[in-house]
């Protein structure tokens, strides 16, 4: 009777430990693709919203009116919008009580924007460590399943007098499937992690540049208000 060397057949014939390894790798692969799709959607949205907001901001729109429009949206703001709201809100509050001290006003405003920047980066980087972990550990999990499967195959082989290729092949095949599944889970995770990390870095740079430029605008306004007083 020939062994079933289809994927399902090899899985059913595998030892309990190798089955657990395969199921673990399947779960990790599903988790990685879920994260990949979710991160891709979020980062694409962040890039689009960032570009749209910068176009609006640099179009010469009145900052007070822009702040009021964004404040109505509340928690729906993200990225540059959230940083702008946080900075302008703190600036408006401080300038009323520290109009003669632009330095104090700008220190508080900068702190508020840095906190907002940190929160936005945390959102962008969420679950990226999971992709890195899956990408780095999946091959080793698969290799463990392969080593265990081949070890069992050779132990079984030593128990018979006349060994044939047909007797050895299914065991080795089931063991190698574990390695293949490990690579299948790891490769997309590593590629996605590197791509997303680069995108986050670019967004972080764009956010930081906007924060500096916006701070310069507010600083000029603060000194202008001081001279007017």
LODREN-680289 format. One line per field, with one value per residue (C-alpha): residue number from 1; chain; x, y, z. Coordinates in steps of 0.1 Angstrom, whole numbers, plus 5000, padded with zeros to 4 digits. Layout:
N
num	NUM:... .
chaine	A:... .
c1	X:... .
c2	Y:... .
c3	Z:... .
This chain:
229
num	1:2:3:4:5:6:7:8:9:10:11:12:13:14:15:16:17:18:19:20:21:22:23:24:25:26:27:28:29:30:31:32:33:34:35:36:37:38:39:40:41:42:43:44:45:46:47:48:49:50:51:52:53:54:55:56:57:58:59:60:61:62:63:64:65:66:67:68:69:70:71:72:73:74:75:76:77:78:79:80:81:82:83:84:85:86:87:88:89:90:91:92:93:94:95:96:97:98:99:100:101:102:103:104:105:106:107:108:109:110:111:112:113:114:115:116:117:118:119:120:121:122:123:124:125:126:127:128:129:130:131:132:133:134:135:136:137:138:139:140:141:142:143:144:145:146:147:148:149:150:151:152:153:154:155:156:157:158:159:160:161:162:163:164:165:166:167:168:169:170:171:172:173:174:175:176:177:178:179:180:181:182:183:184:185:186:187:188:189:190:191:192:193:194:195:196:197:198:199:200:201:202:203:204:205:206:207:208:209:210:211:212:213:214:215:216:217:218:219:220:221:222:223:224:225:226:227:228:229 .
chaine	A:A:A:A:A:A:A:A:A:A:A:A:A:A:A:A:A:A:A:A:A:A:A:A:A:A:A:A:A:A:A:A:A:A:A:A:A:A:A:A:A:A:A:A:A:A:A:A:A:A:A:A:A:A:A:A:A:A:A:A:A:A:A:A:A:A:A:A:A:A:A:A:A:A:A:A:A:A:A:A:A:A:A:A:A:A:A:A:A:A:A:A:A:A:A:A:A:A:A:A:A:A:A:A:A:A:A:A:A:A:A:A:A:A:A:A:A:A:A:A:A:A:A:A:A:A:A:A:A:A:A:A:A:A:A:A:A:A:A:A:A:A:A:A:A:A:A:A:A:A:A:A:A:A:A:A:A:A:A:A:A:A:A:A:A:A:A:A:A:A:A:A:A:A:A:A:A:A:A:A:A:A:A:A:A:A:A:A:A:A:A:A:A:A:A:A:A:A:A:A:A:A:A:A:A:A:A:A:A:A:A:A:A:A:A:A:A:A:A:A:A:A:A:A:A:A:A:A:A .
c1	5000:5015:5016:4995:5021:4996:4998:4967:4979:5013:4998:4975:5004:5027:5035:5016:5045:5050:5012:5014:5043:5024:4993:5014:5030:4996:4983:5014:5010:4973:4982:5010:4987:4961:4986:5000:4966:4957:4991:4990:4956:4965:4999:4983:4956:4982:5002:4971:4958:4993:4996:4960:4965:4998:4981:4954:4978:5002:4974:4972:4941:4934:4948:4921:4894:4914:4917:4880:4871:4895:4884:4848:4860:4876:4893:4889:4920:4952:4988:4995:4960:4963:4997:4984:4954:4975:5001:4976:4954:4983:4996:4962:4960:4995:4996:4967:4987:5023:5020:5051:5072:5073:5099:5076:5047:5069:5083:5048:5036:5066:5060:5024:5033:5061:5036:5012:5040:5049:5012:5009:5042:5029:4998:5019:5043:5016:5020:5052:5072:5048:5057:5094:5089:5071:5096:5126:5111:5090:5120:5133:5100:5097:5133:5124:5095:5118:5145:5120:5102:5135:5147:5115:5119:5154:5143:5116:5140:5164:5136:5133:5157:5150:5145:5132:5128:5091:5093:5116:5101:5068:5085:5111:5085:5063:5093:5103:5068:5073:5104:5084:5056:5080:5095:5060:5051:5085:5092:5060:5065:5101:5093:5063:5081:5110:5086:5064:5093:5106:5072:5069:5104:5093:5061:5081:5104:5074:5058:5090:5095:5060:5064:5095:5079:5047:5067:5085:5052:5039:5071:5069:5033:5043:5070:5046:5020:5047:5056:5020:5016 .
c2	5000:5033:5063:5093:5120:5148:5177:5167:5131:5140:5162:5135:5110:5134:5130:5150:5174:5181:5187:5212:5229:5231:5244:5270:5282:5283:5305:5328:5331:5341:5366:5381:5386:5402:5426:5433:5442:5463:5482:5487:5503:5525:5537:5545:5565:5583:5593:5606:5625:5640:5652:5666:5685:5700:5713:5729:5743:5759:5772:5803:5793:5811:5790:5800:5788:5756:5749:5753:5730:5703:5707:5698:5664:5656:5622:5617:5638:5620:5626:5662:5672:5659:5677:5709:5708:5700:5727:5754:5747:5749:5780:5798:5789:5800:5832:5845:5842:5845:5871:5888:5856:5840:5816:5801:5800:5781:5757:5746:5745:5724:5699:5695:5688:5664:5644:5643:5632:5604:5592:5593:5573:5548:5542:5538:5514:5493:5455:5460:5442:5413:5411:5412:5384:5362:5368:5360:5329:5311:5295:5282:5268:5251:5238:5223:5204:5193:5180:5162:5146:5134:5121:5100:5088:5075:5059:5041:5032:5016:4993:4975:4952:4961:4998:5013:5048:5044:5039:5069:5094:5102:5109:5132:5149:5156:5170:5193:5207:5222:5241:5252:5265:5284:5301:5308:5326:5344:5358:5380:5391:5402:5420:5438:5448:5464:5482:5494:5505:5526:5542:5550:5565:5588:5598:5605:5628:5645:5650:5663:5688:5701:5705:5726:5747:5752:5761:5788:5803:5803:5818:5847:5852:5851:5878:5898:5897:5907:5938:5947:5946 .
c3	5000:4989:5013:5004:4995:4990:5014:5033:5034:5047:5073:5086:5087:5105:5142:5167:5173:5135:5132:5160:5142:5110:5126:5145:5113:5095:5123:5122:5084:5088:5115:5094:5064:5086:5099:5065:5050:5080:5081:5044:5046:5075:5061:5027:5044:5065:5034:5016:5046:5052:5016:5016:5049:5037:5005:5026:5052:5027:5005:5028:5047:5079:5108:5132:5108:5100:5137:5143:5114:5127:5163:5154:5141:5175:5176:5139:5133:5127:5116:5107:5116:5151:5155:5142:5165:5195:5188:5179:5209:5233:5216:5218:5255:5264:5244:5265:5297:5285:5257:5270:5270:5235:5247:5273:5248:5222:5248:5258:5222:5211:5240:5230:5193:5204:5225:5195:5172:5196:5197:5159:5155:5180:5159:5127:5143:5160:5152:5132:5159:5154:5117:5126:5152:5127:5101:5123:5142:5116:5097:5130:5140:5106:5109:5143:5128:5099:5123:5144:5114:5098:5131:5135:5099:5105:5138:5120:5092:5116:5128:5094:5076:5040:5037:5004:4991:4993:5030:5036:5012:5030:5063:5048:5027:5057:5075:5047:5045:5079:5066:5036:5057:5079:5049:5036:5068:5071:5037:5033:5069:5064:5031:5046:5077:5058:5035:5063:5084:5055:5050:5088:5087:5058:5075:5107:5088:5071:5105:5121:5092:5095:5133:5128:5101:5121:5151:5131:5120:5155:5169:5145:5155:5192:5188:5167:5195:5220:5200:5196:5234 .
